[in-house]
Structure formats: C-alpha cells, structure tokens
Amino acid sequence: MVTKCNQLKLPASDGKYYGTDCASTETLFRLIQTIPSQKAEPFKLWLAKVGYDRVKEIENPELIQKRMKEIYKAKGYSDVWIEKRIRGIAVRDELTDEWKVRGVKEGREYSILTAEISKATFGLTPSEYTKYKGLQKENLRDHMNDLELIFTMLGEASTTTIARSNDARGFGQNKEAATEGGTVAGIARKELEQRSRKPVASKDNYLDMPEKIKRKLLK
C-alpha cells in the first residue's frame, strides 16, 4: 500500500469486484516522479513540460486563452464556436467575481444561483439540461450549440447588470437578481422560438465529435 492510495472495489474480468489500489491524479503524478526506471522518463519529461507551460501562463495569462483555443480546435470545434465559448467563460467569470464581492458563498450558493439563471433562461436546471443532452460528467457548456451559448451568456450578463444596478447584497438579493437576469434571456429565447418555430434547447451534444466530422466530410 502507498500513502494517499485507497482501496475501492472495482469490477474485474471475471465479473467480480475486488479491492483495488486507487489514487487521485495528483498522487499518481507524484508516484511517476519517484519511479527510478528509464521507462518512466518520458512521463517525467511531459510533467516537466506541463509545469513549465503553466509557469509561463502565470507570467503571461494570454497564453491560457491560446492553449484553450488549441485544445478545443483539436477536439474538432469550429473557430466561431470557440470564440463564443471563450467569451462565455469571460462573462461567467465576471458574474462569479460580482457574486464574490456581494457576499455570495462559493460552492453551493453559486450552484443554486446558476440553476436559477438556467431555469429562467431555458426552463431547465443545469442537472436537468445535462440529462436532456444525454451527458454524464461532461461539461454541459462544452456541448452547447451557438444559440445555447448565446442565451447562456445573455442570462449571466443580465444577472451581473441587475445585481450591480440593484446593489444586491447577500444570497437572497442575488437570487432575485439571478431569476430576473435569467428571465430576460428566457423572454428573448421564447421570442426567437416563436418566430423561428424551433426550440433553442437541443438534445445534440459533441460526445462523438470526431465521428460527426468524419460523416460530414464523407457527404
């Protein structure tokens, strides 16, 4: 047994469950660093490169955005989608920064307020939306299309503006602002749906992104 490793019962090839040593990603990285074998050298070099890149990003935050774009592009997302996703992250960060200075506690209270915005915007909480799209632990926003991202941004940007205008303090007042902000986006969504005769919320996801791209190229 190794420090910080725990035994969990996992299924084996015979269908039975056996106690298996498990560890967090951080612990596994630490274990790799202690392995004296030359076979572990490529992993150690990779860890050193990742650490170096993160230090450079601290010195120059613009590199973080560049890396993010490269990751999404490698997964098959379009440049247009990537720009909206990154903009959405900035809008979200601005909102959570506002919540922090207004006395909202990180964690559970952030989750509740986020659910309020989503419910008012789409008629679905994030957990309901995740199930609607057939996702499990994947990031919901990474599986939203352009319109879903736009209305998500509208709901959160509206919430930030309303919280500032009303000088919302504490969880209660910011919850009211979240509902109002989401309602602004919800009204706009319903108006678009009425005129386009198409729902904005989609069951589509990007789980099989490479396969979707392949099918599109073969057409």
C-alpha positions in Angstrom: 0.0 0.0 0.0 1.1 3.5 -0.8 0.4 6.7 1.1 -2.8 8.5 -0.2 -3.9 5.4 -2.0 -7.3 3.9 -1.1 -8.8 0.6 -1.9 -12.0 0.6 -3.9 -14.0 -2.4 -5.2 -13.8 -2.4 -9.0 -15.1 -5.0 -11.5 -12.5 -7.5 -12.8 -12.5 -9.6 -16.0 -14.4 -12.4 -14.2 -17.2 -10.1 -13.4 -16.5 -10.0 -9.6 -15.5 -6.9 -7.6 -12.1 -6.8 -5.9 -10.4 -4.3 -3.7 -8.1 -2.2 -6.0 -5.5 0.4 -5.1 -6.7 3.8 -6.4 -5.3 7.2 -6.2 -6.1 10.8 -7.3 -4.5 12.2 -10.5 -2.2 14.4 -8.3 -1.0 11.4 -6.3 -0.4 9.3 -9.5 1.8 12.1 -10.9 3.8 12.2 -7.7 4.3 8.4 -7.9 5.5 8.7 -11.5 8.1 11.2 -10.4 9.5 8.7 -7.9 9.9 5.8 -10.3 13.6 5.2 -11.0 13.1 3.3 -14.2 14.1 4.8 -17.5 10.7 3.8 -18.9 9.2 6.5 -16.7 11.4 9.2 -18.2 9.0 10.2 -21.0 6.3 10.8 -18.4 8.6 12.8 -16.2 9.7 15.0 -19.2 6.0 15.5 -20.0 5.2 16.6 -16.5 8.1 19.0 -16.5 6.9 20.5 -19.8 3.4 20.9 -18.4 4.7 22.5 -15.3 6.9 24.9 -17.4 3.9 25.8 -19.6 1.8 26.6 -16.5 4.5 28.9 -15.1 4.7 30.7 -18.4 0.9 31.2 -18.4 1.1 32.7 -14.9 3.6 35.2 -16.3 1.5 35.8 -19.5 -2.2 35.0 -19.0 -2.9 35.4 -22.7 -1.2 32.1 -23.2 -4.0 30.4 -21.3 -6.6 31.6 -23.9 -4.3 30.4 -26.7 -3.9 27.0 -25.1 -7.7 26.8 -24.6 -8.3 27.5 -28.3 -5.8 24.9 -29.3 -7.5 22.2 -27.1 -11.0 23.0 -28.4 -9.7 23.1 -32.0 -8.0 19.7 -31.6 -11.4 18.3 -30.4 -13.0 19.4 -33.6 -14.8 22.6 -32.6 -15.2 25.4 -35.2 -13.4 28.7 -34.7 -16.7 30.5 -34.4 -17.9 28.2 -31.7 -14.6 28.5 -29.8 -14.8 32.3 -29.8 -18.3 32.1 -28.3 -17.2 29.6 -25.7 -14.3 31.7 -24.6 -16.4 34.8 -24.5 -18.9 32.8 -22.4 -16.2 31.9 -19.9 -15.3 35.6 -19.5 -19.0 36.5 -18.9 -19.2 33.7 -16.3 -16.0 34.9 -14.6 -17.4 38.4 -14.4 -20.6 37.2 -12.8 -18.8 35.0 -10.2 -16.5 37.9 -9.4 -19.5 40.0 -8.8 -21.1 37.3 -6.5 -17.9 37.1 -4.5 -17.8 40.8 -3.7 -21.6 40.8 -2.9 -21.3 38.2 -0.2 -22.4 35.0 -2.1 -20.5 31.9 -0.9 -18.7 29.8 -3.4 -19.8 26.2 -3.9 -23.4 25.5 -3.0 -24.7 29.1 -3.3 -23.0 29.6 -6.6 -24.7 26.4 -7.9 -28.1 27.4 -6.7 -27.9 30.8 -8.4 -26.6 29.2 -11.6 -29.5 26.9 -11.5 -31.9 29.9 -11.1 -30.5 31.6 -14.1 -30.6 28.4 -16.2 -34.2 27.6 -15.2 -35.4 31.0 -16.1 -33.5 31.0 -19.3 -34.1 27.5 -20.7 -36.7 26.1 -18.3 -34.1 23.5 -17.3 -31.6 23.5 -14.4 -28.0 22.5 -15.3 -28.5 19.0 -14.0 -31.8 18.6 -16.0 -30.1 20.1 -19.1 -27.2 17.6 -18.7 -29.6 14.7 -18.6 -31.6 16.2 -21.5 -28.4 16.1 -23.6 -27.5 12.6 -22.6 -24.4 13.7 -20.8 -23.0 12.3 -17.5 -20.0 14.1 -16.0 -19.0 16.1 -19.1 -19.0 19.9 -19.0 -22.5 21.0 -20.2 -21.3 24.2 -21.9 -18.8 22.2 -24.0 -21.9 20.5 -25.5 -24.0 23.6 -26.2 -24.5 24.9 -29.8 -24.1 28.6 -30.7 -27.6 29.7 -29.7 -27.4 27.9 -26.4 -24.1 29.6 -25.6 -25.5 33.0 -26.6 -28.6 32.7 -24.4 -26.5 31.4 -21.5 -24.3 34.5 -21.8 -27.3 36.7 -22.0 -28.7 35.3 -18.8 -25.5 35.6 -16.9 -24.6 39.1 -18.3 -28.1 40.3 -17.4 -27.8 38.9 -13.9 -24.5 40.8 -13.4 -26.0 44.1 -14.7 -29.1 43.7 -12.5 -27.1 42.8 -9.4 -25.0 45.9 -9.9 -27.9 48.2 -10.6 -29.8 47.0 -7.5 -26.7 46.8 -5.4 -27.7 43.2 -4.5 -26.2 42.0 -1.2 -26.1 38.5 0.2 -27.5 35.3 -1.2 -31.2 36.3 -1.0 -31.0 39.5 -3.1 -28.6 37.9 -5.6 -31.0 35.0 -6.0 -33.7 37.6 -7.0 -31.2 39.2 -9.5 -30.4 35.7 -10.9 -34.1 35.0 -11.5 -34.6 38.4 -13.2 -31.4 38.0 -15.3 -32.5 34.6 -16.4 -36.0 35.8 -17.2 -34.5 38.5 -19.5 -32.8 35.7 -21.5 -35.9 33.4 -21.2 -38.1 36.0 -22.8 -35.7 36.5 -25.7 -35.4 32.8 -26.2 -39.2 32.3 -26.3 -39.5 35.2 -28.8 -36.9 33.5 -31.1 -38.6 30.1 -30.7 -41.9 31.7 -31.7 -40.5 33.4 -34.8 -38.3 30.5 -35.9 -40.7 27.7 -34.8 -37.7 25.8 -33.5 -36.6 25.1 -29.9 -33.3 26.6 -28.7 -32.5 23.9 -26.2 -31.2 20.9 -28.2 -30.5 17.3 -27.3 -27.5 17.4 -29.6 -24.1 17.0 -28.0 -20.4 16.7 -29.1 -19.7 13.4 -27.5 -18.9 11.8 -30.9 -17.4 14.9 -32.4 -14.7 13.1 -34.5 -17.3 10.8 -35.9 -19.6 13.6 -36.8 -16.9 15.5 -38.6 -16.0 12.3 -40.5 -19.6 11.8 -41.6 -19.8 15.5 -42.7 -16.6 15.2 -44.8 -17.8 12.0 -46.4 -21.1 13.5 -47.6 
